[in-house]
Amino acid sequence: MILRGLPRFRAQTSWSRVASRTSRRARVGTAPVATSRWFESMCFAAGLGMAGMAGSSRLSCEDPKMRRVNVARAADFADGDLRQVRIVGTMDGAGDGAIMLAFIDGQFYATGASCSHYSAPLAEGVAAKDKMHVVCPWHNAAFDIRTGQPVRGSGLEAIPTYQVSVEDGNVIVQVPYVMDDFVAPAMSQRDPADERVFVVLGGGAAGVAAADALRQEGYKGRILLITEEKHLPYDRPVLSKNLGKAYDPASLSLRDEAYFKKHEIEVKCAARVKKLDAGQKTVHLEGEVLKYDAALVATGAKPRPLPINGFDLPGVLALRTPEDAQQIAAACQPGKKVAVLGSSFIGMELASTLRRRGCDVVVLGMEQVPFERVLGNRLGEALKAFFETKGVKFFGGKTALEIKKSGSSLQAVLQSGEVISCDSIVVGVGVIPNAKFVQGAEKAPDGSLVTDQFLKVSGVEDLFAAGDVASYPDTCGDRAGLMRVEHWDVATSQGRFAAKNMVGKQERFDQTPFFWTSLFGKNLRYVGHCKEFDELLVDGDLQKLNFVAYYCQKNEVKAVATMSRDPVAVVVGELMRMGKMPSVADLKSGKASTAGLAAQLKQSC
């Protein structure tokens, strides 16, 4: 018998920014097809539930919102397994989709299949069982398997969760008739009776993540997010990889105006903070002084100016804002000759982007090879060769002493006496923490704010710091020292952790630093924090850009760089966080291997 005329119901619509940039439909790959037990679905509970809850409540057979799907045999799963399962649509109008099924400590959990950042398949990531998180294989974002809430990194939207039961050895999942890839995170609403004022300074990754997390953690007081830029918080790392996006800043927005209004997060754009007085707990703007109960400094960093004559000439450009990117795009048209000063991540990302735009690109670096300070000479040589195959010229060990104007061209006069003529010069020589306006707080020699392990600014009440502006206790083994990490992933996670501690929690920031970059479409991932190393172990082929590189010091792996080897970097990040990374001796002897790291993580949790 075929039943017709059944109504269709749509699950809660996400506030996701991802919808404008990636497909809303989950990637289903080649996972096994799950058969629908549609008639039985008419007899079971409606509404999304907490993943992992066994059993279900039987309701009237007239409620068609949910359907029960037999997705797997329970015996096929080992502890810590993640599996993506395709959900097939039915003739009665149920849509198709995909779920991730996880088996943790004897319990099944079902969630959405895709990361809400760039829709990576979560089943290809790892389960951090000690925290009940699933970690995205591409960019290290993490979600709570039980609730779907984003808990770390770049995924701002939640993933849906579904009720699971095991019946006669079969894993049964209840899914809605229309499946959404992402859902809005659970957030509290403003209570006018709560007179507290929390101020977030900075509209970057850390700032917007903190504002989100405050509401997600149940804070009901006033939130004021203040940014010097005229734009709503946006996805800044895209700018160095796609200059064209700068002409439509709204397409980069992390959250839109409607979102902030809905959750009563006040955003003050184009507002310059003259002073933050940590002792008086006040923020001084132009013509206004704000008293706060707690504040977060997440103002990031500014491009380091060149300390040479001519750095301020027209045509000498640096990248920070969409307006900067627009200037670079306008000046660096196809056929133009561009000199990039700086051979670390921003400089090389820009070199890749400009070359793909059709520019004739020359890179001048103080280092002999690109990325030498972070990645070392061997990997730097391989990346240099790769860039040269793309037509980028690299001059290592070269510093500019002066920039001159010569007719319509610019000339970079090098320390060696050489002169490089070009149409434009793009500068990417590092950044300076933007904390000069903070008074009454301890600062590191580089001007950043010194925090404790909870991201609270040292010696100051109710003041926190996150992102590029924060120097915090080393989480990578050198416990006596401080570290400051200029990575988007760390900034976003620190914003969340700081928000939790602003509302009274005591959660230590223990995340292993994680960074990624895209160079001519090739993705490089780096996890850990290594100031110096005495040995480099390579599994794979550096020249083919298919490798795992272990940066070692005194029998300890301090950092790992990978290309074409996902999800090794996120596995390493979790092992490092737990202090379970294999020793150098074990890697050399074969007792431990790259191929066995994921299995070791399952055993370690």
Sequence and secondary structure as in RCSB ss.txt:
>XXXX:A:sequence
MILRGLPRFRAQTSWSRVASRTSRRARVGTAPVATSRWFESMCFAAGLGMAGMAGSSRLSCEDPKMRRVNVARAA
DFADGDLRQVRIVGTMDGAGDGAIMLAFIDGQFYATGASCSHYSAPLAEGVAAKDKMHVVCPWHNAAFDIRTGQP
VRGSGLEAIPTYQVSVEDGNVIVQVPYVMDDFVAPAMSQRDPADERVFVVLGGGAAGVAAADALRQEGYKGRILL
ITEEKHLPYDRPVLSKNLGKAYDPASLSLRDEAYFKKHEIEVKCAARVKKLDAGQKTVHLEGEVLKYDAALVATG
AKPRPLPINGFDLPGVLALRTPEDAQQIAAACQPGKKVAVLGSSFIGMELASTLRRRGCDVVVLGMEQVPFERVL
GNRLGEALKAFFETKGVKFFGGKTALEIKKSGSSLQAVLQSGEVISCDSIVVGVGVIPNAKFVQGAEKAPDGSLV
TDQFLKVSGVEDLFAAGDVASYPDTCGDRAGLMRVEHWDVATSQGRFAAKNMVGKQERFDQTPFFWTSLFGKNLR
YVGHCKEFDELLVDGDLQKLNFVAYYCQKNEVKAVATMSRDPVAVVVGELMRMGKMPSVADLKSGKASTAGLAAQ
LKQSC
>XXXX:A:secstr
         B      SGGGTS SS   TT  EEEEEHHHHTTB  S   TT     B  TT  SEEEEEEEEGG
G  TT EEEEEE   TTS   EEEEEEEETTEEEEEESB TTT  BGGGSEEETTTTEEE TTT  EEETTT  E
EETT  SB  EE EEEETTEEEEEEESB  S B        TT   EEEEE  SHHHHHHHHHHHHTT  SEEEE
E SSSS SB GGGTTT GGGGG GGGGBSS HHHHHHTTEEEE S    EEETTTTEEEETTEEEE SEEEE   
EEE    SBTTTSTTEEE SSHHHHHHHHHHS TT EEEEE  SHHHHHHHHHHHHTT EEEEEESSSSTTHHHH
HHHHHHHHHHHHHHTT EEEET  EEEEEEETTEEEEEETTS EEEESEEEE S EEES TTEESS B TTS EE
B TTSBBTT TTEEE GGGEEEE SSS TTSEE    HHHHHHHHHHHHHHHTT         EEEEEETTEEEE
EEE  S  SEEEEEEETTTTEEEEEEEETTEEEEEEEES TTHHHHHHHHHHTT    HHHHHHTSS STTHHHH
HHHH 
